[in-house]
Amino acid sequence: MLNIVSILIGIFALPFIVIGSIPFLALTLWFVIFIPIVGAAVGALSSSNSGRNFNLILIVATALRLFIGGGII
C-alpha cells in the first residue's frame, strides 16, 4: 500500500518537474524537490522498491536541472 502511495506522490510531482525544466521557470524546482523526497521516504517504508526508486529518479533529475542552471535559470 505504501508503495502505491509513493508512486502517486511521484506522479503528482512529475508535471511540476516538467514545468520547472523550462528555462526561467527553474525557481519552481526549489519548491517541488521536497515532494519526491517525501515520496522516497514513504517508499522506503514499503516492502517494494519501485516507488522509492521512481522518486529517487525524480530527485536526481530535479537536482541535475538545478545544478545545470545554477539554481536560478
ABEGO torsion letter per residue (X at the ends): XAAAAAAAAAAAAAAAAAAAABBGAAAAAAAAAAAAAAAAAAAAABABAAAAAAAAAAAAAAAAAAAAAGGAX
